[in-house]
Amino acid sequence: MPLPDHPQLDWRDETIPVSRAFDDPYFSLAGGLEETRHVFLTGNQLPHRFRDGFHIAELGFGTGLNLLATLLTHPGDGHLRYTSFEAFPMPAPDIARALRAFPELAEIAQLFLEQWATGATTLHFPNLTATVILGDARKTLPAWRGKADAWFLDGFSPAKNPELWSPELMHEIARHTALGGTFATYTAAGHVRRALTEAGFTVTRQPGFGRKRHMTTGYLPTASDAN
């Protein structure tokens, strides 16, 4: 199987990588780490739901920022699992350049980069194991046997990367979510919310981060929710 291509990048303000293919930055120009905390952690009620074996899954690994923010917020007991789907893995030197914008991540980023630079796709941390599944998520997600307790839906903008927000892929997200599991995403695009609703999630529009008025969260109902 051929290795996925690395992304072609431009750099904004020397630190923010922008995908040439999708003309979209990898993280918020207004504060990438703060957006991750607001959208993906708070949006999934994390770290409050963490327990041993809790499983996070993600569409769009990018710079690894969401992974590192998760590690930073989970210094306590219990081992987490983290699975990310990425079509265009960024080389370690480019990730290192991007992560310099977040000095508070420096220590954990070093541990991540030392592993990523070797080509490893299973990454080991003191209380979390991450697996990055390379390739087109439209093929790799249906073949995945796992189920997530929380999803970070962090692909490029639906307007610029619609393939990663299709109804078919949103159904796969639901199929790979544990009952009572949640998702969060920065986008509030109507067609994305409809696709997630049709896939079986209870969907809510929430206040967004920075200039974004809204974002979207949701959960997969359990049998008791219907009673």
N, C-alpha and C positions, 0 to 999 in steps of 0.2 A: 504494500500500500504506500503510495507516495506521500512524503511529508507535506503538511499544509504550508502554504506560502506565508512568509512574514508580511506584515502590513507595510504599505508605503506611507510614510509619515511626513507631514509638515509640522513645524513647531511654532506655537503662539507664545509670545513673551519668553521664548527660549526654554520654557518648562512644560507647557501643555501640549501633548501630542494630539494631532488632528489627522484623522484618517483621510487620505486622498481619495480612496474608493468611495467613501460615503460622505465626505465633506462634513465631518461631525467630530467634535472633540471627545476625547476619552473620559473626561470628567468635567464637572461644572467649572466654568470660568469664574464663578462667584465663590468658589470654595468646595473643592471636590470631597474632602474628608467630611466636612460638615453636611454635605448633601447625602453622602453615604449613610451617615448616622441618622439623619432625618428620615430618609426614604426607606432604606433597607433594614436598618436595625429597629428604629422606633416603629416603622410601618409593619413590621412582623412581631411586634411586642418583645423585642430582644434587647437585653440579655435575659429578661425575666423568665422566659420559657425554657432556657437552657437546662438540660439534664444530661446525664451520661447517655451517650448514643444518639443525641439529637442530631438530625441530618439536615444540613442546608444544601440546596442546589441552586445553580446560577446559570443563566444564559448570558454569556459575554464576560470572559475573564479579564480581558484588557490588560491593565497594568498590575492587576492583583490587589487593587486598592480596597475592594470590598472584603476580600479575604483578610487583609492586614487590619482593617478596622474591626473585623470580627475577633481576631486574635487579641487585639488591644482591649476589647471589652470583656474578654473571658479569661481572666487570670486565675479563676477559682477551680473548684473540683469538677470532675466529669469530663470525659473525652468526647469531643464533637467530631462529626464527619462533615466534609465539605466536598461537593462535586460540582465542577464547573465545566461548561461546554464552550469551546472556543475554536473558531474556524481559522483565525489568522494569528497565531501566537507571536507575541512581541519578543524580540531578542532581549536578553538580560541587560546589555548596555543601555538600550532605549528605556527599559523599565526603570533602571537606576536613575537615569536622567530625569524622568518624570517624577519619581518619588522624592527627589530632592526638595520638591515643593512642600513636603510634609515632614519637618524635622522630628516631630514626636514619634514617627514611625521608624526612625533610623535603625534602632536596634533589631526590631523584628524583621524589618525589610532586609537587613544584611543576612539573616538566617535564611530567608526566602530566596534571595538572589544567589547565594552560594549553591543552593540546590538547583534552581532554575537554570543556571549557567551550564550545568552538566548535561542538560537535556532531560532531566527527570520530570516526569509528569505526576508522580506520587510524591507529595511533599510532607515531611514529618516535622511536627512542632510539639512542644511539651504536652499540650492538652487538646490537640486537634490534628487530624490527618486529612489532607486535601488531595483530591485526584482531579486532574485536568484532562478531560476527554477531548482530543483534537479532531477536527473535521466539521463538516456541515451538520448542524444540529438537527436538520430535517431528516438526516439519516442516523445520526448517532443517538439521539434521544429515544426514538422508538425502540432501539435495540438495548437500551439501558434497562437493567433489572431492578434498579433501586426505586425507593419512594422517599420523597423529601417531606420533612416537617415544616420547612419554610423555603420559599423560592425568592431569589433576587432576579427579577426580570430586567436586565440591564443591557440589552442590545442597543445598537445605534437607533436613532430616531425612526419611528414607524414610517415617516414620510420618505426617508432615505434608505431604509433597509426593511422594506415591507415583508420580505420572506421570513424574517425572524418573529413576525407578529401575526402570522396567518391563522385563520380559524383552526386549520389542521394541527398546527404546532401548539396552539393554546389547548386543544383537546389532549395532546400528548402531555402537556404540563399537568393537566388535571389527572390524567391516568397515572402519572408518576408522583402523585401527592397523597400522603397519608390522610385518612379521614380526620377532619379537624385541622389539617394543615393549612398554611397561609401562603399568600404571595404579597409582594409589594413591588411597585414600579413607579418610575418618575413620570411616566406618560399618563395623560388623561384622555387620549384620543378616543373618540366615541366608538370607532370600529373595534378597537382593542378591548374596551370594556364590554362591548356586546359579545365579542368572541369568547371572552373569559366567562361571561354569564352563561352563554350557550354551552360552554364546556362543563358547567356544573357548579361554578363558584358563586358564592354570595359576594357581590362586588360593591364597594363603597368608594366614592370620590372623596379625597381628603385634601387639606391645604398642602400646597406644594412647597418647594424650597426656593428661597431667593425670589427671582422674578417669575418663577412658574407658579401660577395661581393654584393649580391643582395637581394632584398625583392620584394613584389608584392603589387600593389595597383590597384584599378579599380573603375568604376562607372556604374550605370545602366542607359542607355541612355533614354532620354525623346523623345517624338515625334518631338520636335523642333531640336534635335540633328541630325535627319535623313534628315532634309531639307537643 
